[in-house]
Amino acid sequence: MARLKVLNVAEKPSVASSIAEILSKGRPNKIKSCSKYNPVFTFDYKIKNDIWYMYVTSVTGHLTDQKFDDRYKNWHNTDPQELFDAEITVYVEKDKKNIENNLKKYSKECNMLILWLDCDREGEHICFEVINACRITNRKLIIHRAQFSAVTEKDIIHAINNLKEPNKNLAYSVDVRREIDLRMGSIFTRFMTIRYIELVKHETSIISYGPCQFPTLGFVVNRYLDIKNFKNEYYWSIKMKYVYNNDEINPMDDENNYDDHDDEQMDSDSDESDSYYTNNDDSNNYSDETDDYYDFTWSRIRLFDHLAVILIYEELLKNPLCKITNVYESETRKYKPYPLNTLQMTKLVSIYFKISSKECMMLAEKLYNKGYISYPRTETNYFPDSMNLHKIINELRKNDNFGWYANKLCEEHKYQKPRKGKMNDKAHPPIHPVKNMNKSLKVEEKEWKLYEFICKHFLAVCSNDAIGYNTKVTAKIQEEQFFCKGLKIKEKNYLEIYTYEKWNDKIIPSFQVDDEFYPTSLLIEEGITQPPKYLSESNLLTLMDKFSIGTDATMHEHIENIQKRNYVIKNSKSLFIPTNLGIALVQSYKKFKDIGIDLTDPSLRAKMEKDMSLVASELMS
């Protein structure tokens, strides 16, 4: 009996290569491929009592796309409304033809097709794109679905021994989403461009609309409007400062007549009514190298009633003796970060290095293609138990810059299991270093910064939490409460290597309950409320994630698009400011509220995601 020939198809070349390495025990053969970027590997694989001859190759994401029939191609000869029910054609993209030819060629030689696509909705849709391509040359293929959550030996072996069937409903839900995106994007882009391009031709060549693009723009414009419409309000607080000096006479000693001094202070205050005022810039008015100054925060924090604060303050001045009422001490932890996924990487890199999400992904792809880091597009933020993290730490011991810390984790038994996040795309593990790279290689500065960050993040993830002790001291002057907080770091642990985060000692005196003292100063502090800040890239990514706008692989593209269209600009502080065109578009689309829908509302996309889940569960059609 002839050996069974099996075509295995993964979603990306890197995954195909890993699967071939694992199943062949590191001995795959590379044969001719129709696509230079999608190699084909072959080897024998023993499963139960059979020997399968395996072909392993890949696609690169979606093989097909959708478009309207050619008769709708001319914008000026087509009423945009016709596109609501115009015929849609599914086609293989031009740059994917070689991949399709590869699938057709090798499926013709095989008896079975195993689909190793990502285990999510998009991956399930790509399964059927691959099936359709393979069936062009072989309609008798036996088809199986491999389900795995990480590209590790344990997961891959388990998947091939427990093959399933592909899920048509999951794939259909993606068909629905793609069709809605195409129709909405095309209709509103054509309508707005044809109608208004003459008014804005110096600002943009096309007025594009996208179901993800416009909610992204809406976040930026809404923040701008929040700032523009913000009304400042004055507020007042009472600020207490205490000088602690071990060398000075205890203020409560009879020889130190604080009451007399206090009377003089009150007389002085009454002569100049504003002398007890300060503002937010005056918090460091006192400076004496021999003294330590401690600020006590008013428990009311602040009041917007000026007169009420004055009355409370003047009552306190009559007898400002302060008494410690409670001292609470407790151990506290600063938790180490979760393993790194794409969203978190782009957010943190934009904060720490002012590198945009688009540039971050380009740099990450570069590092990945050179073999220094794992696949950088992943939603997963926990490492599977089957993954050997000690091997990665050992590799980093070779590093000139942070190898000392990797040594510490190994030699001093400081290693701790990473925290387990809740995200898992069932395709790729969190982003982590794969191979050591020293700075002496003279790579581009930003590329090195990103690599160093990924390595340090990984080492931090494998460390202990930082440990400290919190102290909260509560004090009373008459009936008004004040508090002071202190922190003593006991063990820095992950913070030794993860220098991007700060956690500093704040030492306060060893107060005891019933201690009494007179404040060194007691002042009214005046402040004014401030509007929110414009959105940073990290803020924007957080909002997009919250409302399911885009995916980890596309969020940076939507942000880039609204900049390319001149809907928003980035200022010198890397904050997003909408242009007049961007503001006008959002406000125009908000007018659709009159007919019951706001096309800039981010919850629309979230609702679509929920509906897709219902389609996938056969609860909606």
C-alpha positions in Angstrom: 0.0 0.0 0.0 1.3 3.4 -1.0 2.3 5.8 1.8 -0.2 8.5 2.7 1.0 11.9 1.4 -0.1 14.9 3.6 0.0 18.6 2.7 0.4 20.7 5.9 -0.4 24.5 5.5 0.4 27.1 8.2 -0.6 30.7 8.3 3.0 32.1 8.2 6.4 30.8 6.9 7.8 31.0 10.4 5.1 28.7 11.8 5.6 26.3 8.9 9.3 26.2 9.5 8.8 25.5 13.2 6.2 22.7 12.6 8.6 21.1 10.1 11.5 21.3 12.6 9.4 19.7 15.4 7.7 16.9 13.4 10.9 16.0 11.5 13.0 16.1 14.7 15.2 18.8 13.1 15.7 17.0 9.8 13.4 18.5 7.2 14.3 18.7 3.5 13.7 21.9 1.6 12.3 21.4 -2.0 11.3 23.8 -4.8 8.4 26.2 -4.1 6.4 28.3 -6.5 6.6 31.1 -3.9 10.1 32.4 -2.9 8.7 33.6 0.5 6.8 30.3 1.3 9.3 27.4 1.3 8.1 23.8 1.2 9.6 21.2 3.5 9.4 17.4 3.3 10.1 14.5 5.6 8.7 11.1 6.8 6.5 11.2 9.9 5.5 8.1 11.9 2.0 8.3 13.4 0.7 5.2 15.2 1.5 2.3 12.8 1.7 4.5 9.6 4.4 6.5 7.9 3.2 9.7 6.4 5.1 11.6 3.7 4.7 15.2 4.8 4.8 18.4 2.8 4.8 21.5 5.0 4.3 25.0 3.5 2.4 28.2 4.3 0.4 31.1 3.2 0.9 34.7 4.4 -2.4 35.7 5.9 -5.5 35.9 3.8 -5.2 34.5 0.3 -8.3 36.2 -1.0 -9.9 39.6 -1.0 -13.3 41.0 -2.0 -14.2 43.6 -4.6 -17.2 44.9 -6.5 -17.9 43.7 -10.1 -16.0 45.7 -12.7 -19.1 47.4 -13.9 -19.1 49.4 -10.6 -15.5 50.5 -11.1 -16.2 54.0 -12.4 -17.0 56.3 -9.4 -18.7 59.0 -11.5 -21.0 56.5 -13.4 -22.1 54.6 -10.3 -24.5 55.9 -7.7 -22.9 55.0 -4.3 -26.3 53.7 -3.1 -26.0 50.9 -5.7 -23.1 49.4 -3.7 -25.4 48.5 -0.8 -26.5 45.3 -2.8 -24.0 45.3 -5.7 -22.5 41.9 -6.6 -19.2 41.2 -4.8 -16.4 39.1 -6.3 -13.9 37.0 -4.2 -10.5 36.9 -5.9 -6.9 35.8 -5.1 -4.8 38.9 -4.8 -2.1 39.4 -7.5 0.8 39.1 -5.0 -0.7 35.8 -3.6 -0.9 34.0 -7.0 2.4 32.2 -6.5 1.1 31.0 -3.1 -2.1 29.7 -4.7 0.0 27.9 -7.4 2.0 26.3 -4.7 -1.1 24.9 -2.9 -2.5 23.7 -6.2 0.7 22.0 -7.2 1.3 20.0 -4.0 -2.3 19.3 -3.1 -2.5 17.4 -6.5 0.2 15.0 -5.2 -1.4 14.5 -1.7 -4.2 12.4 -0.1 -4.7 14.6 2.9 -4.7 18.3 3.9 -3.9 19.4 7.5 -4.7 23.0 8.2 -2.3 24.6 10.7 -3.8 28.1 10.5 -4.2 30.4 13.6 -7.0 29.2 15.9 -9.2 32.3 15.7 -11.9 33.5 13.3 -9.5 34.9 10.8 -7.5 31.8 10.8 -10.6 29.7 10.3 -11.5 31.8 7.3 -8.1 31.3 5.8 -8.6 27.5 6.3 -11.4 27.6 3.8 -9.4 29.9 1.4 -6.7 27.2 1.4 -9.3 24.4 1.0 -10.8 26.2 -2.0 -7.4 26.6 -3.7 -6.4 23.0 -3.0 -9.7 21.5 -4.3 -9.1 23.2 -7.7 -6.6 20.4 -8.4 -7.7 17.7 -6.0 -11.4 17.4 -4.9 -10.8 14.1 -3.1 -8.6 15.5 -0.4 -9.2 14.3 3.2 -9.3 17.5 5.3 -8.3 18.0 8.9 -7.8 20.9 11.2 -4.9 21.1 13.7 -5.7 23.0 16.8 -2.9 24.4 18.9 -2.2 27.3 21.3 1.6 27.6 20.9 4.3 26.5 18.5 6.0 24.2 20.9 6.8 20.5 20.6 4.3 19.5 23.2 1.4 21.5 21.5 2.3 20.5 17.9 2.5 16.7 18.8 -0.8 16.9 20.7 -2.5 18.7 17.7 -1.4 16.2 15.1 -2.6 13.3 17.3 -6.0 15.0 17.9 -7.1 16.4 14.5 -10.5 18.1 14.2 -12.7 19.5 11.4 -12.6 23.2 10.3 -15.5 25.3 11.5 -17.6 26.8 8.6 -19.6 29.1 10.9 -16.5 30.8 12.2 -15.3 31.4 8.6 -18.7 32.6 7.6 -18.7 35.3 10.3 -15.5 36.7 8.7 -17.2 36.7 5.3 -19.9 38.9 6.9 -17.5 41.3 8.5 -15.4 41.6 5.3 -18.5 42.4 3.2 -19.8 45.0 5.7 -16.4 46.7 5.7 -16.2 46.7 1.9 -19.7 48.1 1.4 -19.5 50.8 4.1 -16.0 51.9 3.3 -16.7 52.1 -0.5 -20.1 53.8 -0.2 -19.1 56.6 2.2 -15.6 57.1 0.6 -17.1 57.6 -2.8 -20.0 59.7 -1.6 -17.8 62.1 0.4 -15.0 62.3 -2.1 -17.2 63.0 -5.1 -19.3 65.6 -3.2 -16.6 67.5 -1.3 -13.2 66.9 -2.8 -13.1 70.3 -4.5 -13.4 71.9 -1.0 -10.5 70.0 0.5 -8.3 69.1 -2.6 -5.3 71.0 -1.1 -5.5 68.9 2.1 -6.2 65.4 0.8 -6.7 63.5 -2.5 -9.5 61.3 -1.1 -11.9 61.5 1.7 -11.8 57.9 2.9 -14.1 56.3 5.4 -13.4 53.0 7.2 -15.3 51.2 9.9 -12.1 51.1 12.0 -10.5 54.3 10.7 -13.3 56.6 11.7 -13.8 55.5 15.3 -10.0 56.0 15.6 -10.4 59.5 14.3 -13.4 60.0 16.5 -11.3 59.3 19.7 -8.9 62.1 18.7 -11.6 64.6 17.8 -13.7 63.9 20.9 -10.6 64.5 23.1 -10.0 67.8 21.3 -13.6 68.8 21.9 -13.4 67.8 25.6 -10.4 70.2 25.9 -12.0 73.0 23.9 -15.2 72.9 25.9 -13.5 72.5 29.3 -14.4 75.1 31.9 -11.7 75.8 34.4 -12.7 76.0 38.1 -10.7 77.2 41.0 -10.4 75.0 44.1 -8.7 75.4 47.5 -7.0 73.0 49.9 -5.2 73.2 53.2 -1.5 72.2 53.0 0.3 71.2 56.2 4.1 70.9 56.3 6.2 69.5 59.2 9.9 69.9 59.7 11.4 66.9 61.4 14.9 67.4 62.8 16.3 65.0 65.4 18.7 67.7 66.7 16.0 70.3 67.5 14.2 70.6 70.8 10.9 68.7 70.8 8.2 71.3 69.9 6.2 70.1 72.9 8.9 70.8 75.5 7.8 73.6 77.9 10.9 75.6 77.0 9.8 76.0 73.4 6.9 78.3 73.6 5.2 77.4 70.3 2.0 79.2 71.3 3.7 82.6 71.5 5.2 82.0 68.1 1.8 80.9 66.8 0.1 84.1 68.1 2.7 86.1 66.3 2.0 84.1 63.2 -1.7 84.7 63.5 -1.2 88.4 64.0 1.0 88.6 61.0 -1.6 86.7 59.0 -4.4 89.1 60.0 -2.3 92.1 58.8 -2.0 90.6 55.3 -5.0 88.7 54.4 -3.4 86.8 51.5 -0.3 85.7 53.3 -1.6 82.2 54.1 -2.1 81.4 50.4 0.1 79.3 48.2 -0.3 77.5 44.9 0.9 74.3 43.3 4.3 75.8 42.4 5.1 76.6 46.0 5.4 73.1 47.4 9.1 73.3 47.8 9.4 76.8 49.3 11.4 75.4 52.3 15.0 74.4 52.0 17.4 73.7 54.8 20.0 71.0 54.4 19.7 70.0 58.1 15.9 69.5 58.1 13.6 67.0 56.6 10.2 68.3 55.4 7.1 66.2 55.2 3.9 67.2 53.5 0.6 66.1 55.1 -2.4 65.9 52.7 -5.8 67.2 53.8 -8.3 64.3 53.9 -10.9 66.4 52.0 -8.3 66.8 49.3 -9.9 70.0 47.9 -13.1 72.0 48.0 -14.5 74.3 45.4 -16.1 76.5 48.1 -13.5 79.3 48.9 -15.3 80.6 51.9 -15.7 77.2 53.5 -12.0 76.6 53.2 -11.2 80.0 54.8 -13.5 79.3 57.7 -12.1 75.9 58.3 -8.5 77.2 58.1 -9.1 80.1 60.5 -10.6 77.7 63.0 -7.5 75.5 62.7 -5.3 78.5 63.4 -6.9 79.0 66.8 -5.3 75.8 68.0 -3.1 74.1 65.4 -1.8 71.4 67.7 -1.5 68.2 65.5 -2.0 64.7 67.0 -1.1 61.4 65.4 -4.2 59.2 65.5 -3.1 56.2 63.5 0.0 54.6 62.0 -0.6 51.8 59.6 2.2 49.7 58.2 1.9 47.0 55.6 3.9 45.0 53.1 3.3 46.1 49.5 4.3 44.8 46.1 5.0 46.3 42.8 4.0 43.6 40.4 6.2 42.6 37.6 4.7 43.0 34.1 2.8 40.4 32.2 4.5 38.7 29.2 4.6 41.0 26.2 2.0 41.0 23.5 1.9 43.3 20.4 -0.5 45.8 21.9 1.5 46.2 25.1 4.7 46.4 23.2 3.5 49.2 20.9 2.1 51.1 23.8 5.1 50.9 26.0 7.6 51.6 23.2 5.6 54.8 22.3 5.8 55.9 26.0 9.5 55.0 26.7 11.1 55.8 23.4 8.6 58.0 21.5 8.6 55.5 18.7 5.3 55.3 16.8 3.3 52.0 16.7 4.0 51.7 13.0 7.7 52.2 13.3 7.8 49.8 16.3 6.2 47.1 14.2 8.7 47.7 11.3 11.6 47.4 13.8 10.1 44.3 15.4 9.6 42.6 12.0 13.3 43.4 11.2 14.4 41.8 14.5 12.2 38.8 13.8 13.5 38.3 10.3 17.0 38.4 11.6 16.1 35.7 14.1 16.6 37.7 17.3 13.0 37.8 18.6 9.9 35.6 18.3 7.0 36.5 16.0 5.9 40.1 16.9 2.2 39.9 16.1 0.5 38.1 19.0 -2.3 38.8 21.4 -1.0 36.2 23.9 0.2 37.5 27.3 1.1 34.2 29.0 3.7 31.6 28.4 2.5 28.0 28.0 3.8 25.6 30.6 5.4 23.5 27.8 7.8 26.4 26.9 11.4 26.2 28.1 12.1 29.7 29.4 15.3 28.7 31.1 16.8 28.1 27.7 16.1 31.7 26.7 17.5 33.1 29.9 20.7 31.0 29.4 21.0 32.5 25.9 20.8 36.0 27.3 23.7 35.3 29.7 26.0 36.0 26.7 24.8 39.6 26.5 27.3 42.4 27.3 24.7 44.8 28.7 22.2 42.7 30.7 23.9 39.3 30.8 24.7 39.9 34.5 21.0 39.9 35.4 20.4 36.7 33.4 23.3 35.1 35.4 21.7 36.3 38.6 18.4 34.6 37.7 20.3 31.3 37.0 23.0 31.2 39.6 21.2 32.8 42.6 17.9 30.9 41.9 16.0 34.2 41.5 13.9 32.8 38.6 10.1 32.9 39.2 7.4 31.7 36.9 5.8 34.5 34.8 2.4 35.9 35.6 -0.4 34.4 33.5 -2.5 37.0 31.6 -5.9 36.3 30.1 -5.1 36.8 26.4 -4.3 33.9 24.1 -4.6 34.0 20.3 -3.9 30.3 20.2 -1.2 30.8 17.6 1.8 32.5 19.0 3.4 32.9 22.4 4.2 36.3 23.9 7.0 38.3 22.3 10.4 37.2 23.6 14.1 37.1 22.7 15.2 34.1 20.7 18.9 34.8 20.1 21.4 37.1 21.9 22.5 40.3 20.1 25.2 42.5 21.5 25.2 46.3 21.1 28.7 46.0 19.6 27.2 44.7 16.4 26.4 48.4 15.7 22.8 48.0 14.8 20.5 51.0 14.3 19.9 52.8 17.6 16.1 52.3 17.6 16.5 48.7 16.6 18.8 48.1 19.6 16.5 50.0 22.0 13.6 47.8 21.0 15.6 44.6 21.3 17.0 45.6 24.6 13.4 46.5 25.8 12.1 43.1 24.7 15.0 41.3 26.5 14.7 43.3 29.7 10.9 42.8 29.7 11.4 39.1 29.4 13.9 39.0 32.2 11.6 41.1 34.4 8.7 38.7 33.6 10.9 35.8 34.9 11.8 37.7 38.2 10.2 38.3 41.5 7.9 41.2 42.2 9.4 44.2 43.9 8.7 44.3 47.7 8.4 47.2 50.0 6.7 48.5 53.1 4.0 51.2 53.1 3.4 53.5 56.0 0.4 55.7 56.3 0.3 58.2 59.1 -3.0 59.9 60.0 -3.1 63.1 62.0 -5.8 65.5 63.3 -5.9 69.2 64.0 -9.2 69.6 65.9 -11.7 67.7 63.7 -9.7 68.0 60.4 -7.7 64.9 59.3 -4.4 64.9 57.4 -2.3 62.0 56.2 1.2 61.4 55.2 2.5 58.3 53.3 5.9 56.7 53.2 7.5 53.8 51.3 10.6 51.7 52.1 11.9 49.5 49.3 13.0 46.1 50.7 13.7 44.1 47.5 13.9 45.7 44.0 13.9 42.4 42.2 12.6 42.9 38.7 13.2 46.6 38.9 16.9 46.0 38.9 16.7 45.2 35.2 13.4 46.9 34.3 14.7 50.4 34.6 11.8 51.8 32.6 9.6 51.8 35.8 10.4 53.7 38.9 9.6 52.9 42.5 11.5 55.1 45.0 11.9 55.2 48.7 9.9 57.9 50.5 11.1 57.8 54.1 9.0 59.4 56.8 9.8 59.7 60.6 8.8 57.0 63.0 5.7 58.6 64.2 3.8 57.0 67.1 0.1 57.2 67.9 -0.6 60.1 70.3 2.6 62.0 69.2 1.8 65.7 69.1 3.5 68.6 67.3 2.8 72.0 65.8 2.9 72.2 62.0 5.9 74.1 60.6 3.5 75.7 58.1 -0.2 75.6 57.5 -1.3 77.2 54.3 -4.3 77.5 52.0 -3.3 76.2 48.6 -5.2 77.6 45.5 -5.4 75.6 42.3 -7.3 75.4 39.1 -8.7 72.4 37.3 -6.9 71.5 34.1 -8.4 70.0 30.9 -7.5 66.5 29.9 -4.4 66.2 27.7 -4.5 65.4 24.0 -4.2 61.7 23.3 -0.8 60.0 23.1 -0.3 57.0 20.9 -0.5 54.8 24.0 -3.8 56.4 25.0 -5.2 55.9 21.5 -4.2 52.2 21.4 -5.8 51.7 24.8 -9.1 53.1 23.6 -9.0 51.1 20.3 -8.4 47.9 22.3 -11.2 48.7 24.7 -13.7 49.1 21.9 -12.3 46.3 19.6 -11.2 48.7 16.9 -8.8 46.7 14.7 -6.5 43.9 15.8 -3.0 43.8 17.2 -1.8 43.5 13.6 -3.8 46.4 12.2 -4.2 49.0 15.0 -1.0 50.8 14.0 -2.2 50.9 10.3 -5.5 52.7 11.3 -3.5 55.3 13.3 -1.1 55.7 10.3 -4.1 56.1 7.9 -5.7 59.0 9.8 -2.4 60.8 9.7 -1.8 60.1 6.0 -5.2 61.4 5.1 -4.4 64.6 7.0 -7.2 64.0 9.5 -4.8 64.3 12.4 -1.2 65.5 13.1 1.3 64.6 15.8 2.6 67.6 17.6 6.2 68.0 19.0 5.1 66.2 22.2 3.9 63.2 20.2 0.2 64.0 21.0 -2.5 63.7 18.4 -4.3 66.9 17.3 -7.1 66.8 14.8 -7.0 69.0 11.7 -9.9 71.2 10.6 -10.7 68.5 8.0 -10.7 65.7 10.7 -12.9 67.8 13.0 -15.4 68.6 10.2 -15.6 65.0 9.1 -16.4 63.6 12.5 -18.9 66.4 13.2 -20.6 65.7 9.9 -20.8 62.0 10.5 -22.2 62.6 14.0 -25.2 64.2 12.2 -26.3 60.7 11.2 -27.5 60.5 14.8 -30.6 62.2 13.4 -31.5 59.0 11.6 -30.5 56.8 14.6 -26.8 56.0 14.0 -23.5 57.7 14.8 -20.9 56.4 12.4 -18.1 57.6 14.6 -19.4 55.7 17.7 -16.7 53.1 18.7 -19.4 50.9 20.2 -20.6 50.1 16.6 -17.5 48.1 16.0 -17.8 46.3 19.4 -21.4 45.5 18.5 -20.3 44.1 15.1 -17.7 41.9 16.9 -20.5 40.5 19.2 -22.7 39.9 16.1 -19.9 38.0 14.4 -19.7 35.8 17.5 -23.4 35.1 17.2 -23.0 34.3 13.5 -20.2 31.9 14.4 -22.5 30.3 17.0 -25.3 29.9 14.4 -27.5 32.3 16.5 -27.6 34.9 13.8 -27.5 34.7 10.0 
